[in-house]
Amino acid sequence: MSEAKVKSAQAAKRWAKIRAAVRVAGHFRIAGGHKLKKERLLGSERSNTGELSDPDERIGDLQLLMERIKESPIQSALLVTVPLGVAAAKLHWAPVIVFWFNFCALIPLSGFLGQATEDISSYTSEIIAGLLNATFGNVVEMLVVVMALVHGEIIVVQSTLLGSILSNLLFVLGSCFIYGGLRQRELKFSSKAASTCTSLLLLASVALVLPTAMDKVVRNAGHPEAEAHQLIVQISRYTSIVIFVIYLQFLYFQLVTHKDYFDTESVEDDEPEPKWSMSFSIMMLALTSLVTAFSADYLVDSIQGYAEDMDVSKAFIGLILVASVGNIPEFYVTMMVARNDKLDLALSIAVGSSCQMALMVTPFSVLAGWAMDVNMSLDFHLLQMICLVLAVLTVSSVIQGGSATWLHGSLLVGSYLIIAMLFFFLPKRL
């Protein structure tokens, strides 16, 4: 074996964990630029060692599937919970067991969804790739939302939406600052893309706060509860259309007019990684989406029994537990990129994911409820709205400075833990 191939093999092993993390996470939840972001992770090793593999070597789809599974031992282990989750639901095991089996099952399934989407995107143009990642980037969360709407669990839907935003803004970003801050005295980053996302998050927060405030005003004015509820539902639906239009404008801003805000480095893709064929990628996307829908259905169906058995509120389950399904892989990815001093990328992952949830998944949930004749509204719990607005303002103030330390991260993580404790001790009737 030549010296170049030996160095190539060593480089591949050193970066196996990062590549596995990327595949577990599926993608970075930022529409467009996902190929470039992955190259930023691997580019330094490519430049030092040359080619990672022989370009003439081609492997089949099934062989590549097995290699990708082997690259991530965590993902491989969690795949066992997919059939166990189905069996637990069908055999009517304890709700706690059903919940946690299907919770763990959604983690590797989200990885396959992201990988299939990424491979399909590689056969398309940059703009279409961005639209595909925007559409399928949060498919796990959207399936959980749809299944919760089918079961009429409005509280779970609202708590999951808010919990995913807070988790990324406070816990994931805060952990990134702590980890990076312990390695450097001061963390420097470009704040253009993150500031844009936080501005949009603040707008989304306003759109969520106003229906909540209006509901309180209408009820205090003496209007019947049913009439006030229908009014808020109607306003929420029209507001969701406005938010979704703003999200489409954000995609145009990100993919067309201001791409430089989100792609701050220029990295050439010397050697593209192996990928599935288009037909196999589409089949994997369809099959994994179907399995994910069943796992999400069993997960949501077990929440009622889980809440009763464990004596916790549904708001806590949705805000902390269900919301973390899609954020656990992202947490691992941000830690890995922060370790390699890619603070801009880590910041984009955390803040961009929250922006995606607020501007796309939240209005999607209201519009999906409208189509299903379910009265899903933007009338969130008052305490939830206070937490959201304060979190967005806090993160925005940190990002605008262009620098942070481990203490900033500690404050963000501490804020998240306080919010978690508030909802853990929140009485069930509220």
C-alpha positions as CSV (number, residue, x, y, z in Angstrom):
1,M,0.0,0.0,0.0
2,S,1.4,3.4,-1.0
3,E,2.2,6.1,1.6
4,A,-0.6,8.3,0.2
5,K,-3.2,5.6,0.7
6,V,-1.9,5.0,4.3
7,K,-2.3,8.7,5.1
8,S,-5.7,8.6,3.5
9,A,-6.9,5.7,5.6
10,Q,-5.6,7.4,8.8
11,A,-7.4,10.6,7.9
12,A,-10.6,8.7,7.3
13,K,-10.4,7.1,10.7
14,R,-9.6,10.4,12.5
15,W,-12.7,12.0,11.0
16,A,-15.0,9.0,11.3
17,K,-16.7,10.4,14.4
18,I,-17.4,13.8,12.7
19,R,-18.8,12.1,9.6
20,A,-20.9,9.8,11.8
21,A,-22.2,12.8,13.7
22,V,-23.1,14.6,10.5
23,R,-25.0,11.5,9.3
24,V,-26.8,11.0,12.6
25,A,-27.9,14.6,12.5
26,G,-28.8,14.1,8.8
27,H,-28.0,17.7,7.9
28,F,-27.5,21.1,9.4
29,R,-31.1,22.3,9.1
30,I,-29.9,25.3,7.2
31,A,-31.4,25.5,3.7
32,G,-28.7,25.4,1.1
33,G,-25.0,25.4,1.7
34,H,-25.1,22.0,3.4
35,K,-22.4,20.6,1.1
36,L,-20.1,23.5,1.8
37,K,-20.6,23.2,5.5
38,K,-19.7,19.5,5.4
39,E,-16.6,20.4,3.4
40,R,-15.6,22.9,6.1
41,L,-15.4,20.0,8.5
42,L,-13.4,17.7,6.3
43,G,-11.6,20.2,4.1
44,S,-8.5,20.5,6.3
45,E,-7.9,16.8,6.3
46,R,-8.4,16.6,2.5
47,S,-5.8,19.4,1.9
48,N,-3.2,17.6,4.1
49,T,-3.6,14.1,2.9
50,G,-5.0,14.5,-0.7
51,E,-7.7,12.1,-1.9
52,L,-9.6,10.2,0.7
53,S,-10.4,7.3,-1.7
54,D,-9.7,6.1,-5.2
55,P,-12.2,7.9,-7.5
56,D,-12.4,4.8,-9.7
57,E,-13.7,2.7,-6.9
58,R,-17.5,2.4,-6.9
59,I,-19.6,0.6,-4.3
60,G,-23.2,-0.4,-4.5
61,D,-26.1,1.2,-2.6
62,L,-26.6,-1.6,-0.1
63,Q,-22.9,-1.8,0.6
64,L,-22.7,1.9,1.1
65,L,-25.8,1.6,3.4
66,M,-23.9,-1.0,5.5
67,E,-20.8,1.2,5.6
68,R,-22.7,4.2,6.8
69,I,-24.4,2.1,9.6
70,K,-21.0,0.8,10.7
71,E,-19.5,4.3,10.8
72,S,-21.9,5.3,13.5
73,P,-22.1,2.7,16.4
74,I,-24.6,4.8,18.2
75,Q,-26.9,4.8,15.2
76,S,-26.4,1.1,14.7
77,A,-27.3,0.3,18.3
78,L,-30.4,2.6,18.3
79,L,-31.8,0.9,15.2
80,V,-32.7,-2.1,17.4
81,T,-35.3,0.1,19.1
82,V,-37.3,0.6,15.9
83,P,-38.8,-2.9,15.9
84,L,-38.9,-2.9,19.7
85,G,-40.9,0.3,19.7
86,V,-43.5,-1.2,17.3
87,A,-43.6,-4.4,19.4
88,A,-44.1,-2.5,22.6
89,A,-47.0,-0.6,21.2
90,K,-48.7,-3.6,19.6
91,L,-48.3,-5.7,22.7
92,H,-49.6,-2.9,25.0
93,W,-46.5,-2.7,27.2
94,A,-46.2,0.0,29.8
95,P,-46.5,3.6,28.3
96,V,-43.1,4.5,29.7
97,I,-41.4,1.6,27.8
98,V,-43.4,2.4,24.6
99,F,-42.4,6.1,24.8
100,W,-38.7,5.6,25.3
101,F,-38.3,2.8,22.7
102,N,-40.0,5.0,20.1
103,F,-38.1,8.0,21.3
104,C,-34.8,6.3,20.7
105,A,-36.0,4.9,17.4
106,L,-36.6,8.4,16.0
107,I,-33.0,9.3,16.4
108,P,-31.4,7.0,13.8
109,L,-34.5,7.4,11.6
110,S,-33.9,11.1,11.4
111,G,-30.3,10.3,10.4
112,F,-31.4,8.2,7.4
113,L,-34.0,10.8,6.4
114,G,-31.3,13.5,6.4
115,Q,-28.8,11.3,4.5
116,A,-31.4,10.4,1.8
117,T,-32.3,14.0,1.5
118,E,-28.7,15.1,1.2
119,D,-28.0,12.4,-1.5
120,I,-31.0,13.4,-3.5
121,S,-30.0,17.1,-3.2
122,S,-26.5,16.2,-4.7
123,Y,-28.2,15.4,-8.0
124,T,-29.9,18.8,-8.2
125,S,-29.0,22.4,-8.4
126,E,-28.0,24.5,-5.4
127,I,-31.4,26.2,-5.1
128,I,-33.4,23.0,-5.5
129,A,-31.0,21.4,-2.9
130,G,-31.8,24.2,-0.5
131,L,-35.5,23.8,-1.0
132,L,-35.3,20.1,-0.5
133,N,-33.4,20.5,2.8
134,A,-35.8,23.2,3.9
135,T,-38.8,20.9,3.1
136,F,-37.4,17.7,4.6
137,G,-35.1,19.2,7.2
138,N,-37.6,19.0,9.9
139,V,-39.7,16.0,8.7
140,V,-39.4,14.2,12.0
141,E,-40.7,17.1,13.9
142,M,-43.5,17.6,11.4
143,L,-44.5,14.0,11.6
144,V,-44.6,14.2,15.4
145,V,-46.8,17.3,15.1
146,V,-49.2,15.7,12.6
147,M,-49.5,12.6,14.8
148,A,-50.1,14.8,17.9
149,L,-52.8,16.7,16.0
150,V,-54.4,13.4,15.0
151,H,-54.6,12.4,18.7
152,G,-55.8,15.9,19.6
153,E,-52.8,16.7,21.8
154,I,-52.6,20.4,21.2
155,I,-50.6,21.0,24.3
156,V,-48.0,18.5,23.2
157,V,-47.8,20.2,19.8
158,Q,-47.3,23.7,21.2
159,S,-44.8,22.5,23.9
160,T,-42.8,20.5,21.3
161,L,-42.5,23.5,19.0
162,L,-41.4,25.9,21.7
163,G,-39.2,23.3,23.4
164,S,-37.2,22.7,20.2
165,I,-36.6,26.4,19.8
166,L,-35.5,26.9,23.4
167,S,-33.3,23.8,23.3
168,N,-31.3,25.0,20.3
169,L,-31.1,28.6,21.5
170,L,-30.2,27.9,25.1
171,F,-28.9,24.4,25.7
172,V,-27.2,23.5,22.4
173,L,-25.7,27.0,21.8
174,G,-24.8,27.4,25.5
175,S,-23.1,24.0,25.6
176,C,-21.2,25.0,22.5
177,F,-19.9,28.2,24.1
178,I,-18.9,26.3,27.3
179,Y,-17.0,23.7,25.4
180,G,-15.3,26.1,23.0
181,G,-14.7,28.7,25.8
182,L,-12.8,26.1,27.9
183,R,-10.4,25.7,24.9
184,Q,-10.1,29.5,24.1
185,R,-10.2,32.6,26.2
186,E,-12.6,34.3,23.9
187,L,-14.7,32.9,21.1
188,K,-14.9,35.0,17.9
189,F,-17.5,34.5,15.2
190,S,-19.2,36.3,12.4
191,S,-22.7,37.4,13.5
192,K,-24.3,38.2,10.1
193,A,-26.2,35.0,9.5
194,A,-27.0,34.4,13.2
195,S,-28.2,38.0,13.6
196,T,-30.6,37.6,10.6
197,C,-32.0,34.4,12.2
198,T,-32.5,36.0,15.6
199,S,-34.2,38.9,14.0
200,L,-36.6,36.6,12.3
201,L,-37.0,34.7,15.6
202,L,-38.0,37.9,17.3
203,L,-40.6,38.5,14.6
204,A,-41.9,35.0,15.0
205,S,-42.1,35.6,18.8
206,V,-44.2,38.7,18.3
207,A,-46.5,36.7,16.0
208,L,-46.9,34.1,18.8
209,V,-47.2,36.5,21.7
210,L,-50.0,38.7,20.1
211,P,-52.6,35.9,19.7
212,T,-51.8,34.7,23.3
213,A,-52.3,38.3,24.6
214,M,-55.4,38.8,22.5
215,D,-57.0,35.7,23.9
216,K,-56.5,37.0,27.4
217,V,-58.0,40.4,26.4
218,V,-61.0,38.8,24.8
219,R,-61.7,36.5,27.7
220,N,-61.4,39.4,30.2
221,A,-63.8,41.4,28.2
222,G,-66.5,38.8,29.0
223,H,-66.8,37.0,25.6
224,P,-67.9,33.4,25.8
225,E,-65.0,31.0,26.0
226,A,-66.0,29.1,22.8
227,E,-66.4,32.3,20.8
228,A,-63.1,33.6,22.0
229,H,-61.3,30.4,21.2
230,Q,-62.7,30.3,17.6
231,L,-61.6,33.9,17.1
232,I,-58.1,33.1,18.2
233,V,-58.0,30.0,16.0
234,Q,-59.1,32.1,13.0
235,I,-56.5,34.8,13.7
236,S,-53.8,32.1,14.2
237,R,-54.5,30.6,10.8
238,Y,-54.1,33.9,8.9
239,T,-51.0,34.8,11.0
240,S,-49.5,31.4,10.1
241,I,-49.9,32.2,6.4
242,V,-48.0,35.5,6.9
243,I,-45.2,33.8,8.8
244,F,-44.9,31.1,6.1
245,V,-44.6,33.8,3.4
246,I,-41.9,35.5,5.5
247,Y,-40.1,32.1,5.7
248,L,-40.3,31.8,1.9
249,Q,-38.7,35.2,1.6
250,F,-36.0,34.1,4.1
251,L,-35.2,31.2,1.8
252,Y,-34.9,33.5,-1.2
253,F,-32.7,35.8,1.0
254,Q,-30.5,32.8,2.0
255,L,-30.3,31.0,-1.3
256,V,-30.2,33.9,-3.8
257,T,-29.6,37.4,-2.7
258,H,-27.4,37.1,0.4
259,K,-25.7,33.7,0.1
260,D,-22.5,35.2,1.3
261,Y,-24.0,35.8,4.7
262,F,-24.3,32.0,5.2
263,D,-21.3,30.8,3.3
264,T,-18.3,32.7,4.6
265,E,-15.6,30.4,3.3
266,S,-14.8,29.1,-0.1
267,V,-13.9,25.4,-0.1
268,E,-13.5,23.3,-3.2
269,D,-15.0,19.9,-3.2
270,D,-12.0,18.0,-4.6
271,E,-13.4,14.5,-3.9
272,P,-17.1,14.0,-3.4
273,E,-18.1,11.4,-0.9
274,P,-19.9,8.2,-2.0
275,K,-23.6,8.6,-2.3
276,W,-26.7,6.5,-3.0
277,S,-28.2,6.5,-6.4
278,M,-31.2,8.8,-7.0
279,S,-33.7,5.9,-7.1
280,F,-32.3,4.3,-3.9
281,S,-32.2,7.6,-2.1
282,I,-35.9,8.3,-3.0
283,M,-36.8,4.7,-1.9
284,M,-34.9,5.3,1.4
285,L,-36.6,8.6,2.0
286,A,-40.1,7.1,1.4
287,L,-39.5,4.0,3.4
288,T,-37.9,5.9,6.4
289,S,-40.6,8.5,6.3
290,L,-43.2,5.7,6.6
291,V,-41.4,4.0,9.5
292,T,-40.9,7.4,11.2
293,A,-44.6,8.1,10.9
294,F,-45.5,4.9,12.8
295,S,-42.8,5.5,15.5
296,A,-44.1,9.1,15.9
297,D,-47.6,7.8,16.2
298,Y,-46.7,5.3,18.9
299,L,-44.7,7.9,20.7
300,V,-47.5,10.4,20.8
301,D,-50.1,7.8,21.7
302,S,-48.1,6.8,24.8
303,I,-47.7,10.4,26.2
304,Q,-51.1,10.3,28.0
305,G,-50.2,7.1,29.9
306,Y,-46.6,8.3,30.4
307,A,-47.8,11.5,32.0
308,E,-50.2,9.7,34.4
309,D,-47.7,7.0,35.4
310,M,-44.8,9.4,36.0
311,D,-47.0,12.2,37.4
312,V,-45.6,14.9,35.1
313,S,-47.4,17.4,32.9
314,K,-47.8,17.0,29.1
315,A,-46.2,20.4,28.8
316,F,-43.0,19.2,30.3
317,I,-43.0,16.0,28.2
318,G,-43.4,18.0,25.0
319,L,-41.1,20.9,26.0
320,I,-38.2,18.9,27.2
321,L,-38.4,15.2,26.1
322,V,-40.2,15.2,22.7
323,A,-38.5,18.4,21.5
324,S,-35.1,16.8,22.1
325,V,-35.6,14.0,19.6
326,G,-34.3,16.1,16.7
327,N,-31.9,18.1,18.8
328,I,-29.8,15.3,20.3
329,P,-27.9,14.7,17.1
330,E,-27.5,18.4,16.5
331,F,-26.0,18.8,20.0
332,Y,-23.4,16.2,19.2
333,V,-22.6,17.8,15.9
334,T,-22.2,21.3,17.4
335,M,-19.8,19.9,20.0
336,M,-17.7,18.3,17.3
337,V,-17.5,21.4,15.2
338,A,-16.9,23.6,18.2
339,R,-14.0,21.3,19.1
340,N,-12.5,22.1,15.7
341,D,-12.9,25.9,16.2
342,K,-15.8,26.1,13.7
343,L,-17.8,28.6,15.8
344,D,-19.6,30.2,12.8
345,L,-20.9,26.8,11.7
346,A,-21.9,25.8,15.3
347,L,-23.8,29.1,15.7
348,S,-25.6,28.6,12.4
349,I,-26.6,25.1,13.3
350,A,-28.1,26.1,16.7
351,V,-29.8,29.4,15.7
352,G,-30.7,28.3,12.2
353,S,-32.6,25.2,13.6
354,S,-34.6,27.4,15.9
355,C,-35.4,29.7,13.0
356,Q,-36.6,26.8,10.9
357,M,-38.9,25.6,13.7
358,A,-40.3,29.0,14.3
359,L,-40.9,30.1,10.7
360,M,-41.8,26.8,9.0
361,V,-42.8,24.1,11.5
362,T,-44.9,26.3,13.7
363,P,-47.1,27.7,10.9
364,F,-47.2,24.2,9.3
365,S,-48.7,22.9,12.5
366,V,-51.5,25.5,12.5
367,L,-52.2,25.0,8.7
368,A,-52.1,21.2,9.1
369,G,-54.6,21.5,11.9
370,W,-56.8,23.7,9.7
371,A,-56.7,21.0,7.0
372,M,-57.5,18.3,9.5
373,D,-60.3,20.4,11.1
374,V,-58.4,20.5,14.4
375,N,-58.4,23.8,16.3
376,M,-54.7,24.3,16.6
377,S,-53.9,27.9,17.4
378,L,-51.0,30.2,18.3
379,D,-52.5,30.8,21.7
380,F,-49.6,29.4,23.7
381,H,-49.2,29.3,27.5
382,L,-48.3,32.7,28.9
383,L,-45.3,31.3,30.7
384,Q,-44.1,29.7,27.4
385,M,-44.3,33.0,25.6
386,I,-42.3,34.8,28.3
387,C,-39.6,32.1,28.2
388,L,-39.4,32.4,24.4
389,V,-39.2,36.2,24.2
390,L,-36.5,36.4,26.9
391,A,-34.5,33.6,25.3
392,V,-34.5,35.3,21.9
393,L,-33.6,38.6,23.4
394,T,-30.8,37.1,25.5
395,V,-29.2,35.1,22.6
396,S,-29.6,38.1,20.3
397,S,-27.6,40.3,22.7
398,V,-24.9,37.7,22.9
399,I,-24.6,37.2,19.2
400,Q,-24.6,40.8,18.2
401,G,-21.3,41.4,20.1
402,G,-19.5,39.0,17.8
403,S,-17.8,37.2,20.7
404,A,-18.6,35.1,23.7
405,T,-16.9,33.2,26.6
406,W,-17.7,30.1,28.5
407,L,-19.6,32.2,31.1
408,H,-22.1,33.2,28.4
409,G,-22.6,29.6,27.6
410,S,-23.1,28.7,31.3
411,L,-25.7,31.4,31.6
412,L,-27.6,30.1,28.6
413,V,-27.6,26.5,29.8
414,G,-28.6,27.6,33.3
415,S,-31.5,29.5,31.9
416,Y,-32.6,26.3,30.0
417,L,-32.4,24.3,33.2
418,I,-34.5,26.8,35.1
419,I,-37.2,26.7,32.4
420,A,-37.1,22.9,32.5
421,M,-37.6,23.0,36.3
422,L,-40.5,25.5,36.0
423,F,-42.4,23.2,33.7
424,F,-41.5,20.1,35.6
425,F,-43.2,21.5,38.8
426,L,-46.0,23.2,36.8
427,P,-49.4,21.8,38.0
428,K,-51.0,19.6,35.4
429,R,-54.2,21.7,35.3
430,L,-52.4,24.8,34.1
